[in-house]
């Protein structure tokens, strides 16, 4: 089957939510804007591996070394967080 290629991420659909504020703080970002910039840069990079979920219609970029995971669809980042591989379900 043809390889699915994600649209480049441009940012979050909603940034100032408790969910995003919590992840930004957990990952050591001072502002949600810094968090958003890092999420976009990570998703658009070639770090880690890129996965696609047909069930969710979303792309997941995961880096085992840093445990960073960014989830995106249609150029929109849904979340960016640190996640242990044993908890990774994609």
Secondary structure as GFF3:
##gff-version 3
##sequence-region A 1 90
A	DSSP	beta_strand	11	12	.	.	.	ID=ss1
A	DSSP	alpha_helix	18	26	.	.	.	ID=ss2
A	DSSP	alpha_helix	32	44	.	.	.	ID=ss3
A	DSSP	beta_strand	49	53	.	.	.	ID=ss4
A	DSSP	beta_strand	58	63	.	.	.	ID=ss5
A	DSSP	beta_strand	68	73	.	.	.	ID=ss6
A	DSSP	beta_strand	76	82	.	.	.	ID=ss7
A	DSSP	three_ten_helix	85	87	.	.	.	ID=ss8
###
